[in-house]
Amino acid sequence: MIPMEDWVTIRKLKVTNPEMSLREIGKMLQVSHHTVKSALGRESPPGYDMTGRENPKLTLFKEVIFEMANVKHFRGSRIFEELRSKGYTGGKTAFYAYLDKVKIEAQKHYTPYETLPGEQSQFDWSPYTVPIGRQLTGVKIFSYVNGFSRTQIYEVSLSEDQGSVFEAMENSLVESGGVPGRIQTDNAKVFVKNPSKNNFQWNERYLHFCAHYGFEPSRSLPGHPWSKGKVEKPFQYLEDHFIAGSSFESFEDLQTKLKAFQHRVATRVHATIRTTPESLLAEDRKAFSALPTTRYIGIKEEIRKVTFDCLFSFGGSRYSAPWMFAGKQIWIRVGKGYYLEAYSQANKLIARHKLAMTRGSCVIEKAHYRGNNSAVGNFDRLRGLFLEAFPGYELFLEKLQAQKRINARRHLLQFLELAKLYEKEDMIKAIKVCMEYNVYNASFVSGYLEKHCRQTFNLPREPLIYYLSATAATAQEGVTRDLREYQLTINQPSEEGE
């Protein structure tokens, strides 16, 4: 069985160098091409069953060993002789392995480690309590630093579970514009299952995340904070120049001001590189690997069925979804520990709500129901927006208006709502089907799209022009989520503390 690190490396090499043969990859890693083929065929990393245990023969001498190693500063051979005289019957190997764990290293000096463009990024987070509205609120601020350019990206969340950590990391990758060779983290449980030197294990879900984006995971050893100083030091600057003395009207206000602070950090002269991080970001981006076309689907995404009154349940409360999804399945996820997002089976964001603070709440957006869109304008206004997105289909509008007469505006309005959820090519197919069968009904179009286009996962080749400032507008626009990956993770048991 190959190590999990080799599994990640093999998949990363194949993604970044698709022209490489299995034998070439095997030669680089000094494994057979059969091993490479097996690794590429696995959708999950190999697991480990080894569990560490304490040596009972050394348990009785814990305090004695600690004192002699860290107070009296005896050499290992001297400590071993002392233990023998006190009745220790174990071997040298077990003793020296235990001594390495309890011995406190003297303060070390180190030289800053500089990286090439795109070589390494670092990621960490820190909790803070800040005034939001009239209430002190605990938040987590995530920091992602590209090692060469020192460009720093901040994300904020009310949660630090694995889903929130992965969301902050992937948002940072998207905002950076590419994927570095490796990302340095600490030994938090979301990354590392067992941090011990003798039985180290990565968190399997994190390895899935690494393989999806194509970067190599690396970690700082316990007690070695200087190995990720590029990301830890800036937290002091954040505390002194942003957190201290600040208050925020809302969570949205906190996000906006944090991004403004991020821009100020990127445009100030950095003391080490003697220029602005923003000016070096282009060098990093040239060396980055390309982002995948789909986002990672984490364990926290769930499937829900929308009732015929356009509501779905989550956390003991109910939330609205657009009318065309009544009676259909959607999938949901929590963003930043604050938002609840709903996605269609066509992989489009259809609704975004703030999480209800109390169970039993019913959170409704009126625009999700028919007959509540009177403010968007008359038929001529909608006609202009339709032709702006679908030029050359004037005949469709003429026939729709002739057939529907009084209700033409409502059907056109609902058609434009559907256009927010499907690809432009699919909408054009629906237009042609309507003209072929001479049926100009929004429910017919919705049914056709649901039946023929629900499994579309491709990115839109060009953006549609929408007439509503809909809840679908997010920072993640342009990157879709492939539900096939969701199937790989949904059956995995959750781990305690995540």
Legacy VTK file of the C-alpha trace (Angstrom):
# vtk DataFile Version 3.0
C-alpha trace
ASCII
DATASET POLYDATA
POINTS 498 float
0.000 0.000 0.000
1.470 3.358 -1.045
1.685 6.231 1.445
-1.081 8.813 1.263
1.479 11.528 0.396
2.559 9.534 -2.687
-1.102 9.116 -3.689
-1.579 12.896 -3.625
1.724 13.523 -5.475
0.889 11.041 -8.246
-2.520 12.619 -8.859
-1.019 16.128 -8.784
1.648 15.184 -11.334
-0.943 13.688 -13.675
-3.182 16.785 -13.413
-0.379 19.289 -13.978
1.497 17.168 -16.575
-1.122 15.110 -18.454
1.433 14.206 -21.126
3.580 12.252 -18.636
3.339 8.471 -18.912
2.781 6.151 -15.970
6.371 4.898 -16.260
7.771 8.449 -16.164
5.795 9.259 -13.008
6.838 5.955 -11.452
10.493 6.639 -12.251
10.287 10.062 -10.566
8.813 8.556 -7.381
10.810 5.303 -7.593
7.699 3.117 -7.740
6.417 0.779 -10.444
4.048 2.001 -13.149
1.504 -0.520 -11.790
1.548 1.386 -8.495
0.991 4.667 -10.373
-1.909 3.147 -12.302
-3.465 1.864 -9.077
-3.128 5.288 -7.405
-4.775 7.084 -10.333
-7.621 4.577 -10.233
-8.341 5.186 -6.551
-10.872 7.895 -5.687
-9.805 7.926 -2.033
-6.394 7.861 -0.346
-5.109 4.666 1.302
-5.903 4.386 4.979
-3.771 3.509 7.965
-4.736 1.216 10.804
-1.702 1.876 12.997
-2.489 3.334 16.410
0.064 4.676 18.842
0.235 3.502 22.469
2.282 4.447 25.474
5.076 2.136 26.631
4.007 0.886 30.091
7.638 0.296 31.110
8.362 4.028 30.735
5.119 5.294 32.290
6.484 4.889 35.828
9.497 7.096 35.031
7.763 10.027 33.252
8.568 12.670 35.846
12.113 11.407 36.384
12.911 11.487 32.651
11.397 14.959 32.247
13.448 16.392 35.130
16.736 14.840 34.042
16.246 15.922 30.398
14.916 19.464 30.878
16.089 20.576 34.351
19.394 18.786 34.834
20.086 18.619 31.074
21.613 15.107 31.258
22.617 13.383 28.050
20.432 10.520 26.852
23.008 7.868 27.729
23.255 9.216 31.296
19.465 9.227 31.698
19.294 5.634 30.387
21.879 4.490 32.964
19.944 6.224 35.747
16.748 4.487 34.704
18.472 1.115 34.646
19.576 1.668 38.249
15.970 2.515 39.165
14.568 -0.703 37.680
13.789 0.106 34.038
13.750 -3.140 32.018
12.806 -1.817 28.563
15.001 -1.343 25.528
17.039 1.613 24.268
14.952 2.193 21.146
11.749 2.745 23.101
13.576 4.965 25.598
15.153 7.272 23.028
11.845 7.560 21.100
10.147 8.662 24.313
13.000 11.028 25.193
12.556 12.843 21.853
8.933 13.533 22.785
9.555 14.999 26.245
12.815 16.865 25.643
12.343 20.636 25.335
14.534 22.096 22.614
16.605 25.198 23.340
15.575 28.403 21.609
16.730 28.292 18.004
17.636 31.030 15.570
16.590 30.618 11.976
16.969 32.195 8.553
13.739 33.248 6.799
12.736 30.725 4.149
12.057 32.382 0.795
10.106 30.594 -1.929
9.964 30.845 -5.707
6.861 32.212 -7.468
3.953 29.798 -7.098
5.972 27.430 -4.919
4.233 27.736 -1.558
1.307 29.430 0.196
0.447 29.408 3.901
-2.939 29.226 5.620
-4.070 29.807 9.198
-6.843 31.446 11.214
-7.421 33.152 14.536
-10.537 33.757 16.696
-11.638 37.256 17.693
-14.529 38.831 19.547
-15.821 41.977 17.844
-18.885 44.228 18.262
-21.438 43.469 15.520
-24.525 45.619 15.837
-25.177 45.837 19.556
-23.705 42.464 20.434
-20.210 41.062 21.006
-19.780 38.237 18.515
-17.120 35.566 18.168
-15.710 35.369 14.639
-12.877 33.505 12.945
-10.628 35.348 10.498
-8.778 33.152 8.002
-5.527 34.327 6.451
-4.002 32.936 3.241
-0.575 34.219 2.144
1.188 33.550 -1.159
4.818 32.999 -0.153
6.643 34.801 -2.970
4.507 37.910 -3.431
3.250 38.088 0.200
-0.254 38.832 -1.113
-2.652 38.136 1.708
-6.319 37.150 1.475
-8.690 37.420 4.422
-11.931 35.493 4.921
-14.265 35.728 7.910
-16.720 33.175 9.280
-18.787 32.492 12.362
-17.626 28.876 12.274
-14.322 26.975 12.168
-15.607 23.510 11.293
-14.070 21.638 8.383
-16.616 22.929 5.872
-15.894 26.548 6.830
-12.113 26.007 6.701
-12.303 24.414 3.237
-14.616 27.201 2.042
-12.156 29.897 3.197
-9.210 28.078 1.614
-10.900 27.545 -1.750
-12.184 31.137 -1.837
-8.582 32.219 -1.297
-7.381 30.003 -4.139
-10.015 31.461 -6.463
-9.151 35.032 -5.452
-5.413 34.309 -5.890
-6.104 33.180 -9.435
-4.444 29.764 -9.282
-3.062 26.880 -7.233
0.442 26.886 -5.674
2.728 23.851 -5.519
1.987 23.310 -1.837
0.108 24.908 1.056
1.608 25.034 4.541
-0.794 24.589 7.477
-0.587 23.776 11.160
-1.710 20.512 12.779
-5.386 21.366 13.327
-7.702 18.355 13.220
-9.281 19.498 9.966
-5.855 18.907 8.339
-4.087 16.281 10.454
-5.561 13.163 12.020
-2.456 12.222 14.003
0.351 14.826 14.361
2.864 12.556 16.115
6.219 12.130 14.423
6.169 8.324 14.596
2.589 7.746 13.445
1.739 10.862 11.446
-1.513 10.783 9.437
-3.228 13.413 7.293
-6.962 13.922 7.586
-8.432 11.899 4.689
-10.998 14.550 3.738
-8.238 17.127 3.550
-6.291 14.854 1.200
-9.417 14.655 -0.993
-9.463 18.457 -1.006
-5.736 18.627 -1.901
-6.128 16.119 -4.739
-9.124 18.023 -6.137
-7.174 21.297 -6.353
-3.851 19.671 -7.204
-1.535 21.023 -4.489
0.734 19.173 -2.080
-0.121 19.399 1.631
2.663 20.332 4.030
2.561 21.130 7.721
4.530 22.836 10.430
5.814 20.434 13.062
4.370 20.967 16.557
6.459 23.563 18.359
7.815 25.048 15.098
5.681 28.165 14.530
8.486 29.901 12.608
7.962 27.483 9.688
4.798 29.390 8.794
5.750 32.818 10.053
4.565 34.507 6.831
0.988 33.783 7.821
1.286 34.031 11.630
3.097 37.379 11.885
0.463 39.355 9.920
-2.177 38.492 12.523
-0.521 40.984 14.872
-0.834 43.675 12.182
-4.486 42.695 11.674
-5.164 42.978 15.411
-3.416 46.349 15.749
-4.747 48.025 12.601
-8.168 46.449 12.042
-9.595 44.594 15.057
-8.592 47.019 17.824
-11.219 49.722 18.391
-13.406 48.678 15.455
-17.139 47.974 15.468
-19.416 46.778 12.683
-23.055 47.354 11.849
-23.583 43.812 10.548
-21.744 40.694 9.438
-21.903 42.013 5.882
-20.312 45.272 7.047
-17.497 43.267 8.671
-16.867 41.382 5.404
-16.810 44.594 3.365
-14.406 46.386 5.712
-12.156 43.322 5.991
-11.768 43.218 2.197
-10.992 46.951 2.164
-8.298 46.311 4.795
-6.962 43.460 2.628
-6.584 45.908 -0.265
-4.653 48.343 1.933
-2.295 45.552 3.018
-1.721 44.513 -0.609
-0.820 48.051 -1.687
1.550 48.987 1.149
5.307 48.429 0.867
6.243 45.160 2.576
9.296 45.378 4.867
10.880 42.158 3.584
10.325 42.308 -0.169
10.728 46.131 -0.285
7.772 46.570 -2.665
4.016 46.072 -2.624
2.655 42.501 -2.600
0.211 43.509 -5.328
3.074 44.297 -7.711
4.520 40.763 -7.396
1.241 38.848 -7.615
1.537 38.533 -11.402
4.752 36.515 -10.940
2.957 34.133 -8.602
0.049 33.754 -11.012
2.340 32.841 -13.904
3.664 29.897 -11.859
0.326 28.779 -10.373
-1.457 25.694 -11.690
-4.878 26.350 -13.183
-7.946 26.134 -10.976
-10.242 23.162 -11.629
-13.545 23.980 -13.340
-15.514 22.607 -10.389
-15.394 23.399 -6.711
-14.833 20.803 -4.016
-18.003 19.291 -2.569
-17.555 18.879 1.162
-19.265 16.618 3.664
-21.601 19.373 4.883
-23.674 19.608 1.691
-27.080 17.996 2.026
-30.051 17.154 -0.190
-33.487 18.641 0.541
-36.868 18.418 -1.168
-38.793 21.662 -1.673
-42.448 21.439 -0.612
-45.232 22.651 -2.896
-45.434 25.868 -0.854
-41.825 26.555 -1.974
-40.177 25.827 1.394
-37.388 23.501 2.515
-36.190 22.652 6.032
-32.803 23.108 7.666
-31.801 23.210 11.329
-35.377 23.224 12.603
-36.415 26.214 10.460
-37.867 26.594 6.963
-36.579 28.675 4.064
-38.054 29.637 0.706
-36.872 28.559 -2.753
-37.985 29.919 -6.178
-41.409 28.715 -7.344
-40.055 26.582 -10.204
-38.380 24.218 -7.697
-41.583 23.306 -5.816
-41.719 19.533 -5.399
-38.119 19.085 -6.594
-34.821 18.217 -4.927
-32.138 20.803 -4.251
-28.897 20.661 -2.311
-27.862 23.083 0.403
-24.725 24.203 2.190
-23.824 26.641 4.960
-21.438 29.460 4.012
-19.250 31.326 6.522
-21.375 29.909 9.340
-23.840 32.686 8.497
-25.507 32.038 5.117
-27.642 29.146 3.918
-27.231 28.579 0.184
-29.494 26.437 -2.004
-28.393 25.003 -5.362
-30.408 23.450 -8.172
-29.701 20.047 -9.700
-28.367 22.029 -12.677
-25.718 23.253 -10.244
-26.838 26.906 -9.999
-27.200 28.982 -6.849
-30.962 29.612 -6.570
-31.346 31.135 -3.099
-29.273 32.608 -0.299
-30.658 33.293 3.176
-29.226 34.382 6.487
-29.408 31.505 8.946
-32.321 31.830 11.363
-31.239 32.645 14.902
-34.069 30.629 16.512
-35.541 27.226 15.669
-39.007 27.153 14.192
-38.470 30.292 12.095
-39.783 30.665 8.557
-37.491 32.742 6.327
-39.223 33.843 3.120
-38.146 35.952 0.164
-41.252 37.234 -1.602
-39.572 37.212 -5.009
-39.519 33.395 -4.835
-43.291 33.278 -5.322
-45.320 33.989 -8.433
-47.110 37.328 -8.585
-44.580 39.211 -6.457
-42.474 40.687 -9.247
-44.603 43.662 -10.279
-41.734 46.072 -9.633
-39.533 44.784 -12.436
-41.280 46.677 -15.242
-43.709 46.245 -18.137
-43.523 43.945 -21.157
-41.439 46.407 -23.191
-38.862 46.585 -20.395
-38.690 42.761 -20.202
-38.546 42.537 -24.009
-35.404 44.699 -24.059
-33.723 42.569 -21.386
-34.654 39.358 -23.233
-33.204 40.558 -26.542
-30.069 41.783 -24.781
-29.438 38.218 -23.571
-30.905 36.368 -26.602
-30.476 38.562 -29.701
-32.170 37.411 -32.891
-35.253 35.831 -31.308
-37.749 38.646 -31.879
-40.183 36.153 -33.476
-40.351 34.204 -30.200
-41.479 37.353 -28.386
-44.055 38.215 -31.026
-45.638 34.762 -30.881
-45.550 34.701 -27.079
-47.316 38.082 -26.923
-49.903 37.017 -29.521
-50.671 33.726 -27.789
-50.702 34.886 -24.176
-51.990 38.455 -24.628
-52.941 39.525 -21.074
-50.462 37.153 -19.347
-47.544 37.670 -21.745
-45.567 39.753 -19.226
-45.855 37.076 -16.522
-44.681 34.253 -18.807
-41.759 36.321 -20.125
-40.825 37.257 -16.560
-40.781 33.612 -15.505
-38.728 32.709 -18.597
-36.092 35.252 -17.539
-36.106 33.811 -14.025
-35.337 30.391 -15.496
-32.506 31.956 -17.515
-30.704 32.672 -14.233
-30.541 28.961 -13.471
-29.591 27.305 -16.762
-26.918 27.689 -19.406
-27.551 30.050 -22.304
-27.317 27.173 -24.791
-30.038 25.286 -22.905
-32.330 28.315 -22.908
-31.891 28.690 -26.668
-32.834 25.014 -27.102
-35.984 25.654 -25.042
-36.853 28.677 -27.220
-36.569 26.568 -30.366
-38.727 23.790 -28.869
-41.414 26.358 -27.971
-41.415 27.670 -31.542
-41.471 24.133 -32.985
-44.548 23.112 -30.973
-46.079 26.592 -30.875
-46.285 26.488 -27.075
-45.303 29.662 -25.210
-45.862 28.671 -21.607
-43.343 29.189 -18.765
-44.363 25.928 -17.080
-43.682 24.041 -20.344
-40.218 25.631 -20.556
-39.513 24.786 -16.898
-40.515 21.151 -17.450
-38.405 20.856 -20.604
-35.323 22.253 -18.869
-35.802 20.046 -15.833
-36.089 16.925 -17.981
-33.357 17.584 -20.533
-30.837 19.905 -18.864
-30.719 19.058 -15.160
-27.370 17.223 -15.389
-25.478 20.087 -17.055
-22.266 20.866 -15.161
-20.336 22.937 -17.711
-19.399 26.549 -17.110
-21.280 29.182 -19.140
-19.183 30.340 -22.094
-20.466 33.881 -21.793
-22.528 35.559 -19.068
-26.243 36.118 -19.446
-27.662 39.556 -18.705
-30.205 39.411 -15.937
-32.736 42.048 -14.998
-32.832 41.227 -11.290
-30.144 41.828 -8.662
-30.863 38.276 -7.561
-29.548 36.370 -4.580
-27.568 34.270 -7.039
-24.847 36.945 -7.268
-21.949 35.694 -5.131
-18.171 35.833 -5.070
-18.199 32.249 -6.330
-19.802 33.106 -9.676
-18.002 31.447 -12.529
-17.007 28.328 -10.590
-19.563 25.535 -10.375
-19.875 22.566 -8.070
-20.043 19.108 -9.591
-22.544 16.940 -7.717
-20.742 13.792 -8.838
-17.990 14.631 -6.351
-20.646 14.987 -3.670
-21.429 11.308 -4.127
-17.822 10.461 -3.195
-17.994 12.123 0.211
-21.596 12.032 1.383
-21.315 8.514 2.800
-18.162 9.161 4.818
-18.735 9.235 8.590
-18.075 12.582 10.246
-15.166 12.839 12.647
-15.542 14.042 16.184
-14.792 17.705 16.634
-15.219 18.672 12.991
LINES 1 499
498 0 1 2 3 4 5 6 7 8 9 10 11 12 13 14 15 16 17 18 19 20 21 22 23 24 25 26 27 28 29 30 31 32 33 34 35 36 37 38 39 40 41 42 43 44 45 46 47 48 49 50 51 52 53 54 55 56 57 58 59 60 61 62 63 64 65 66 67 68 69 70 71 72 73 74 75 76 77 78 79 80 81 82 83 84 85 86 87 88 89 90 91 92 93 94 95 96 97 98 99 100 101 102 103 104 105 106 107 108 109 110 111 112 113 114 115 116 117 118 119 120 121 122 123 124 125 126 127 128 129 130 131 132 133 134 135 136 137 138 139 140 141 142 143 144 145 146 147 148 149 150 151 152 153 154 155 156 157 158 159 160 161 162 163 164 165 166 167 168 169 170 171 172 173 174 175 176 177 178 179 180 181 182 183 184 185 186 187 188 189 190 191 192 193 194 195 196 197 198 199 200 201 202 203 204 205 206 207 208 209 210 211 212 213 214 215 216 217 218 219 220 221 222 223 224 225 226 227 228 229 230 231 232 233 234 235 236 237 238 239 240 241 242 243 244 245 246 247 248 249 250 251 252 253 254 255 256 257 258 259 260 261 262 263 264 265 266 267 268 269 270 271 272 273 274 275 276 277 278 279 280 281 282 283 284 285 286 287 288 289 290 291 292 293 294 295 296 297 298 299 300 301 302 303 304 305 306 307 308 309 310 311 312 313 314 315 316 317 318 319 320 321 322 323 324 325 326 327 328 329 330 331 332 333 334 335 336 337 338 339 340 341 342 343 344 345 346 347 348 349 350 351 352 353 354 355 356 357 358 359 360 361 362 363 364 365 366 367 368 369 370 371 372 373 374 375 376 377 378 379 380 381 382 383 384 385 386 387 388 389 390 391 392 393 394 395 396 397 398 399 400 401 402 403 404 405 406 407 408 409 410 411 412 413 414 415 416 417 418 419 420 421 422 423 424 425 426 427 428 429 430 431 432 433 434 435 436 437 438 439 440 441 442 443 444 445 446 447 448 449 450 451 452 453 454 455 456 457 458 459 460 461 462 463 464 465 466 467 468 469 470 471 472 473 474 475 476 477 478 479 480 481 482 483 484 485 486 487 488 489 490 491 492 493 494 495 496 497
